[in-house]
Amino acid sequence: MAISFDNALGVHPYALQIRAARAEIIANNFANADTPGFKARDIDFKQALKQAVDGSPSGNQLPLNTTNEHHLQTVPTEYSGPEVLFRTPIQPAIDGNTVDTQQEHSLFARNAMDFQAGFEFLNGSFKSLKTAIKGN
């Protein structure tokens, strides 16, 4: 019987990719905290995860069975990444900058904790798969 990594790992590989992308976006916000007119950006994690799972060949949609190379594929073959949105500022600066460094710090810390939790889960899943393969 073949092992299905999609079934064994679930959405967690996608979640790690999205968390990594979000860390980059938040770090970019930090780097531009003093840039006049810079608009803070972020992603909607739930929407990005849904898009990643639905857009993957193993997601909720089944790929079209093609018999000719000229047939059109109806399901995207890869996930292109989360949609980056502008964050609604609580209080924008006079110079138009919308980065709130305290909020960014909080979001970055939470994202890092969520990334670590997802990584630990995947690590445990791989250990379980390894044990199952060995037959122990």
ABEGO torsion letter per residue (X at the ends): XBBBAAAAAEAAAAAAAAAAAAAAAAAAAAAAAABBGBBBBBBBAAAAAAAAAAABAABABBBBBBABAABBBABBABBAEBBBBBBBBABBBAAGBABBAAAAAAAAAAAAAAAAAAAAAAAAAAAAAAAAAAGX
